[in-house]
């Protein structure tokens, strides 16, 4: 798609009706302008004009939000339903259950999602359940997909309550969500009174989730949603939130786009969008690689990125990104390299 075409489509989107709030379109501090642009620019990256769905839903939430689990003894996932008579064969209720939740325009067939599932199984030995809400996630970002997160989180909450009824305590539940999946995790945590064990928010989606008057705490991830909440921020103030609101917040390379492995020459809006998307996904990559004890991403507790860069926080305590964090809380900054596995000594 040409730069001119992208610009025309983006302008057309700005002129159209905006259900997030029409007045916010003209507010320079609003995230709704970006939400509309995402439908145009990031949808174009799919190279399929029909990829983003339109129209009313004709299916049930049970069909559109499904759960695929392994009890940790096999790499094969089996579908598990609410009130599943064979749940005992698919989920080991004596072990932690880790849910992995994708974001906008994704589904469980994506390579990154499958890699994250398999590495989580390999390095934790826990139950792993993939949450597939792919069809709901393929609608327009600002018009529909944002509202579909509420449907997805509602059904996931019901499923977790079912697991609790068959012997899985809420403090043995972990949610790992990317982008809108992180906000779904926050919604579930809120519905369950903050009693679930852990939430890892991988670059939580920002547009349409950051203005308090429109999206209260019941709609977005924050530290009240679980006993422990960690966020990893890699695309601040673009696709991602401006700041993390977890007990711990990690900011690789300051948390901004482009991440060091995503720097490419820019000649079009589509390439700019690709650079942002690469940075947005880097949170997933770092979390996945950190599951392997050989990969350690150690940050320094610091007030901000500039202070980190000039070594004002050099004597502060360190902590590691991911599930091996000491869970002591705070904001942590770190560098990552441009090449896999992206580790850097600080």
C-alpha positions as CSV (number, residue, x, y, z in Angstrom):
1,X,0.0,0.0,0.0
2,X,1.4,3.4,-1.0
3,X,2.1,6.2,1.5
4,X,-0.5,8.4,-0.2
5,X,-3.1,5.6,0.1
6,X,-2.4,5.0,3.7
7,X,-2.7,8.8,4.4
8,X,-6.0,9.0,2.6
9,X,-7.4,6.0,4.4
10,X,-6.2,7.3,7.8
11,X,-7.8,10.7,7.1
12,X,-11.0,9.0,6.1
13,X,-11.0,7.2,9.4
14,X,-10.6,10.4,11.3
15,X,-13.6,11.9,9.5
16,X,-15.8,8.9,10.2
17,X,-17.9,8.2,13.4
18,X,-15.8,7.2,16.4
19,X,-17.5,5.2,19.1
20,X,-14.6,5.8,21.6
21,X,-15.6,9.5,21.7
22,X,-15.8,12.0,18.9
23,X,-14.4,14.9,20.8
24,X,-11.3,12.9,21.7
25,X,-10.3,12.8,18.0
26,X,-9.3,16.4,18.2
27,X,-7.5,16.2,21.5
28,X,-3.8,16.1,21.0
29,X,-3.4,14.1,24.2
30,X,-5.9,11.5,23.1
31,X,-5.1,7.9,22.2
32,X,-8.2,7.6,20.0
33,X,-6.5,9.1,16.9
34,X,-4.0,6.3,17.1
35,X,-6.7,3.7,17.6
36,X,-8.3,4.7,14.3
37,X,-4.9,4.7,12.5
38,X,-4.2,1.2,13.7
39,X,-7.2,-0.1,11.9
40,X,-5.9,1.3,8.7
41,X,-2.1,0.9,8.9
42,X,-1.8,-2.3,10.9
43,X,-4.7,-3.9,9.1
44,X,-2.8,-3.2,5.8
45,X,0.1,-5.2,7.1
46,X,-2.0,-8.3,6.8
47,X,-1.9,-7.9,3.0
48,X,-5.6,-8.9,2.9
49,X,-8.3,-6.3,2.8
50,X,-10.9,-8.8,4.1
51,X,-8.8,-9.9,7.1
52,X,-10.5,-7.4,9.5
53,X,-14.0,-8.6,10.0
54,X,-17.2,-6.5,9.9
55,X,-20.8,-7.1,10.7
56,X,-22.7,-8.5,13.6
57,X,-21.6,-11.6,15.5
58,X,-23.7,-14.7,14.6
59,X,-21.9,-17.1,16.9
60,X,-21.9,-17.7,20.6
61,X,-19.1,-16.7,23.1
62,X,-18.5,-20.4,23.7
63,X,-17.6,-20.8,20.0
64,X,-15.6,-17.6,19.8
65,X,-13.5,-18.0,23.0
66,X,-12.0,-21.5,23.4
67,X,-9.4,-23.0,25.8
68,X,-6.7,-25.5,24.8
69,X,-4.7,-27.0,27.6
70,X,-1.9,-29.4,28.4
71,X,-1.3,-30.8,31.8
72,X,2.4,-30.5,31.4
73,X,3.1,-34.1,30.4
74,X,2.5,-33.5,26.7
75,X,3.2,-30.8,24.2
76,X,-0.2,-31.5,22.6
77,X,-3.1,-29.2,23.6
78,X,-6.6,-30.5,24.1
79,X,-9.8,-28.4,24.1
80,X,-11.3,-27.9,27.5
81,X,-14.8,-26.5,28.1
82,X,-16.6,-25.2,31.1
83,X,-18.0,-28.2,32.9
84,X,-15.9,-30.5,30.9
85,X,-16.5,-34.1,32.1
86,X,-12.9,-35.0,31.2
87,X,-11.2,-32.0,32.8
88,X,-9.2,-34.3,35.1
89,X,-7.4,-35.9,32.2
90,X,-6.5,-32.5,30.6
91,X,-5.6,-30.4,33.6
92,X,-3.6,-31.5,36.7
93,X,-5.5,-29.6,39.4
94,X,-2.5,-30.0,41.8
95,X,-0.3,-27.8,39.6
96,X,-0.2,-24.2,38.5
97,X,-2.3,-23.3,35.5
98,X,-0.7,-20.7,33.2
99,X,-3.0,-19.1,30.6
100,X,-1.6,-17.5,27.5
101,X,-3.7,-14.8,25.8
102,X,-3.1,-13.2,22.4
103,X,-4.0,-9.7,21.4
104,X,-5.6,-7.9,18.5
105,X,-5.5,-9.5,15.0
106,X,-3.9,-12.6,16.4
107,X,-5.0,-16.2,17.1
108,X,-3.5,-19.3,18.6
109,X,-2.1,-20.4,15.2
110,X,0.5,-17.7,15.2
111,X,4.1,-19.0,15.4
112,X,5.0,-16.7,18.3
113,X,2.0,-18.0,20.2
114,X,2.9,-21.6,19.6
115,X,6.5,-21.0,20.6
116,X,5.5,-19.3,23.8
117,X,3.2,-22.2,24.7
118,X,5.9,-24.8,24.0
119,X,8.6,-22.9,25.9
120,X,6.3,-22.4,28.9
121,X,5.6,-26.1,29.0
122,X,9.2,-27.0,28.6
123,X,10.6,-24.7,31.3
124,X,7.8,-24.6,33.9
125,X,6.3,-28.1,33.9
126,X,3.0,-26.4,34.7
127,X,-0.4,-26.8,33.1
128,X,-0.6,-24.4,30.1
129,X,-3.9,-23.2,28.6
130,X,-4.1,-21.2,25.4
131,X,-7.0,-18.8,25.2
132,X,-8.1,-18.4,21.6
133,X,-10.4,-15.5,20.9
134,X,-9.1,-15.0,17.4
135,X,-12.3,-14.3,15.6
136,X,-13.3,-11.6,18.1
137,X,-9.8,-10.1,17.8
138,X,-10.1,-9.6,14.0
139,X,-12.6,-6.8,14.2
140,X,-11.9,-3.1,13.9
141,X,-9.7,-2.0,16.9
142,X,-11.4,1.1,18.1
143,X,-15.0,0.2,17.0
144,X,-15.4,-3.4,18.0
145,X,-12.3,-5.4,19.2
146,X,-11.9,-3.2,22.3
147,X,-15.5,-4.2,23.3
148,X,-14.9,-7.8,22.4
149,X,-12.2,-8.0,25.2
150,X,-15.1,-7.8,27.7
151,X,-16.7,-10.9,26.1
152,X,-13.4,-12.7,26.1
153,X,-12.6,-11.8,29.7
154,X,-16.1,-12.7,30.9
155,X,-15.9,-16.2,29.4
156,X,-12.3,-16.7,30.7
157,X,-13.4,-15.7,34.1
158,X,-16.2,-18.3,34.0
159,X,-13.7,-21.0,33.0
160,X,-11.3,-20.1,35.8
161,X,-14.1,-20.2,38.3
162,X,-14.9,-23.7,36.9
163,X,-11.3,-24.8,37.5
164,X,-11.5,-23.4,41.0
165,X,-14.6,-25.5,41.6
166,X,-12.6,-28.7,40.6
167,X,-9.7,-28.0,42.8
168,X,-7.4,-25.3,41.3
169,X,-7.0,-22.4,43.9
170,X,-7.0,-18.9,42.4
171,X,-3.5,-18.2,43.7
172,X,-2.3,-21.1,41.5
173,X,-3.6,-19.3,38.4
174,X,-1.2,-17.2,36.2
175,X,-2.2,-15.1,33.2
176,X,0.2,-14.1,30.5
177,X,-1.3,-11.6,28.1
178,X,0.1,-9.7,25.1
179,X,-1.4,-6.3,24.0
180,X,-5.2,-6.6,24.3
181,X,-4.6,-10.0,25.9
182,X,-2.9,-8.1,28.8
183,X,-6.0,-5.9,29.2
184,X,-8.2,-9.1,29.1
185,X,-6.0,-10.4,31.9
186,X,-6.6,-7.3,33.9
187,X,-10.4,-7.5,33.4
188,X,-10.3,-11.1,34.6
189,X,-8.3,-10.2,37.6
190,X,-10.7,-7.4,38.5
191,X,-13.7,-9.7,38.1
192,X,-12.0,-12.2,40.5
193,X,-11.2,-9.6,43.1
194,X,-7.5,-9.5,42.6
195,X,-7.2,-13.0,44.1
196,X,-5.4,-14.8,41.2
197,X,-1.7,-15.4,41.7
198,X,0.1,-13.7,38.9
199,X,-0.4,-11.6,35.8
200,X,2.4,-10.8,33.3
201,X,1.3,-8.0,30.9
202,X,3.4,-8.1,27.8
203,X,3.2,-4.5,26.4
204,X,-0.4,-4.0,27.3
205,X,-2.5,-2.3,24.6
206,X,-2.7,1.5,25.1
207,X,-5.2,3.0,22.7
208,X,-8.7,3.1,24.2
209,X,-7.5,1.7,27.5
210,X,-5.6,4.6,29.0
211,X,-8.1,7.4,29.6
212,X,-9.7,7.0,33.1
213,X,-13.0,8.7,32.2
214,X,-13.6,6.1,29.5
215,X,-11.8,3.0,30.6
216,X,-11.8,2.6,34.4
217,X,-9.7,0.1,36.3
218,X,-12.2,-2.7,35.6
219,X,-11.2,-2.5,31.9
220,X,-7.4,-2.4,32.1
221,X,-4.5,-4.1,33.8
222,X,-3.2,-2.6,37.1
223,X,-1.6,-3.9,40.2
224,X,-4.9,-4.5,42.0
225,X,-5.8,-7.3,39.5
226,X,-3.6,-10.1,41.0
227,X,-1.4,-10.9,44.0
228,X,1.5,-10.0,41.8
229,X,1.5,-8.1,38.5
230,X,4.5,-7.5,36.2
231,X,4.4,-5.5,33.0
232,X,7.1,-5.5,30.2
233,X,6.8,-2.3,28.2
234,X,8.4,-2.1,24.7
235,X,6.2,0.3,22.6
236,X,5.3,3.1,24.9
237,X,2.7,5.7,23.8
238,X,2.2,4.0,20.4
239,X,0.5,0.6,20.5
240,X,1.4,0.1,24.2
241,X,0.6,2.0,27.3
242,X,2.6,5.0,28.4
243,X,3.6,3.6,31.8
244,X,3.2,0.2,33.4
245,X,0.9,-0.1,36.4
246,X,2.1,-3.3,37.9
247,X,3.9,-4.1,41.1
248,X,6.9,-4.4,38.8
249,X,7.4,-2.7,35.5
250,X,10.3,-3.4,33.2
251,X,11.3,-1.0,30.4
252,X,13.8,-2.6,28.0
253,X,15.6,0.2,26.1
254,X,13.4,2.7,27.8
255,X,10.3,0.9,26.7
256,X,10.0,2.9,23.5
257,X,9.9,2.0,19.8
258,X,12.1,1.2,18.0
259,X,13.6,-1.5,20.2
260,X,17.2,-2.2,19.3
261,X,16.4,-5.2,17.2
262,X,13.7,-3.4,15.3
263,X,15.7,-0.5,13.8
264,X,15.1,-0.4,10.0
265,X,15.3,2.4,7.4
266,X,11.9,4.0,7.0
267,X,10.5,4.9,3.6
268,X,6.7,4.5,4.2
269,X,4.0,4.6,6.8
270,X,3.7,0.8,6.5
271,X,7.4,0.3,7.4
272,X,7.0,2.7,10.3
273,X,4.0,0.5,11.4
274,X,6.1,-2.6,11.0
275,X,8.8,-1.1,13.2
276,X,6.3,-0.3,16.0
277,X,4.8,-3.8,15.6
278,X,8.2,-5.4,16.0
279,X,8.8,-3.4,19.2
280,X,5.4,-4.3,20.5
281,X,6.2,-8.0,20.0
282,X,9.6,-7.7,21.6
283,X,8.0,-7.9,25.1
284,X,6.7,-11.4,24.1
285,X,10.1,-12.4,22.8
286,X,11.9,-11.3,26.0
287,X,9.4,-13.0,28.3
288,X,9.6,-16.2,26.3
289,X,13.4,-16.3,26.2
290,X,13.5,-15.5,29.9
291,X,11.7,-18.8,30.7
292,X,15.0,-20.4,29.9
293,X,17.2,-19.9,33.0
294,X,20.2,-19.4,30.7
295,X,18.7,-16.1,29.5
296,X,18.8,-13.4,32.1
297,X,17.5,-9.9,31.5
298,X,18.5,-7.9,34.5
299,X,17.3,-4.4,35.0
300,X,18.2,-1.7,37.5
301,X,15.6,0.0,39.7
302,X,15.5,3.6,38.5
303,X,13.3,6.6,38.2
304,X,13.5,6.9,34.4
305,X,15.5,6.0,31.3
306,X,17.6,9.1,31.1
307,X,18.7,8.6,34.7
308,X,19.6,5.0,33.9
309,X,21.6,6.0,30.8
310,X,23.8,8.4,32.8
311,X,24.4,5.7,35.5
312,X,22.5,7.6,38.3
313,X,21.0,4.3,39.3
314,X,24.2,2.2,39.0
315,X,24.2,1.4,42.7
316,X,20.5,0.6,42.9
317,X,19.2,-2.9,43.3
318,X,18.7,-5.1,40.3
319,X,16.0,-7.6,39.4
320,X,15.3,-10.0,36.5
321,X,12.5,-9.8,34.0
322,X,10.0,-12.6,33.8
323,X,8.9,-15.4,36.1
324,X,12.2,-15.5,38.1
325,X,11.8,-12.0,39.3
326,X,12.2,-11.6,43.1
327,X,8.8,-9.8,43.1
328,X,10.1,-7.0,45.3
329,X,8.4,-4.3,43.2
330,X,9.5,-1.2,41.4
331,X,10.4,0.2,38.0
332,X,13.3,-1.4,36.2
333,X,15.3,-0.3,33.1
334,X,17.6,-2.4,31.0
335,X,19.3,-2.6,27.7
336,X,18.9,-5.4,25.2
337,X,21.1,-6.2,22.2
338,X,20.0,-6.2,18.6
339,X,20.5,-10.0,18.2
340,X,19.0,-13.0,19.8
341,X,18.9,-13.8,22.7
342,X,19.2,-10.0,23.3
343,X,21.0,-10.3,26.6
344,X,23.3,-7.4,27.8
345,X,25.4,-7.1,30.9
346,X,24.6,-4.0,32.9
